[in-house]
Amino acid sequence: MYFYSDTSVKDNFTHHIDFSRVNSTSQVLKHYENLLTLEFFLKSPKDFNEKRDIEKEILICERKIKWWKEQWNFSQEDFLKGVNDLKRKWR
């Protein structure tokens, strides 16, 4: 999982990515798994700063899930199958 930093230097994103060639469903599942991880960490943060950072990460993760779900090649059926697999993995 990648954690974003508020203090990192922001680069201008100059790389061209053809998002039409990216599997949207797999991206949603990747971010959904990150969301599960973050929610797990949020249950017992070490301190207030960690809690605040996790909450920020959750917002970013939710925004990315929403964006990928809006792409043309997102499959709700495959997503639900993947969610069930992740839930079994997280038990």
Secondary structure, 3 states (H helix, E strand, C coil): CCCCCCCCCCCCCCCCCCHHHCCHHHHHHHHHHHHHHHHHHHCCCCCHHHHHHHHHHHHHHHHHHHHHHCCCCCCHHHHHHHHHHHHHHHC
